[in-house]
């Protein structure tokens, strides 16, 4: 089982890094030393390109690809044109019911990176573990498509799945949403909107979610140095790329953490890591949801860093997290 920490940053010291995490960070540092940073500053466009390249090349560290019964790419119509998605039908011992449970999933990448390929192996594994259909959403990215493009695509995808459930073999009464990092922000906001406008969701899966566009929590200052994969200055740049000037960063559509009405929001599975700058956001959201009488299964993983589910090819803890997330989804679908 994964070790859980309930510590807060102003309280005790961090736990020791997991040995596999430590080895991975040392390898990253060695690679960086072999490729010195350019002597001139990168332009915003070059930084975005570098982020996309990093997400793409990091996919090799993910869970090994495993077969599913079927995967299919198609486009969902939207007011902006179309939203590309990939549907995964899991391998099952028994045939799936005509109307199967489903999760609509939003990938991470800081709103500027990530796509259907970057999270392919993770979502294949989650589909099989959860025994559900997974719909992966390739929402529009910044800076080409600034806010609210990603939010709009996220909501369009969920509504389409709910409204066209019978066409894709989905049970509209057994829907969930999920996402990691920036995708966790989208999943959290979609769950808030669904509580008011439908559809009814069984669960929201938030893996080390980005929930606060102000990036002002203490864990950002303590852990956002870049030593643990995530750099505070880079996150600010990514939000700047996504959010036009003048947008209120405490609006709940921008930062779900600041929502004031959480009544009837779907139950949540929230996973954070104690060496992740985003840690405090996930913990505070857990507290707010519970105060609104929303059931929350919360875990802060000791010795872990941001993105561990996408590092499951090299971190045993990532594999365990995938298994446990699948189990939580199966329970929610009962």
Helices and strands as residue ranges (DSSP letters): H 19-34, H 44-58, G 59-61, E 70-78, E 81-89, E 100-106, H 120-130, E 133-138, H 149-163, G 165-168, E 170-180, H 182-197, E 203-207, H 218-223, H 232-242, G 256-258, E 268-273, H 279-291, E 296-301, G 308-311, H 316-333
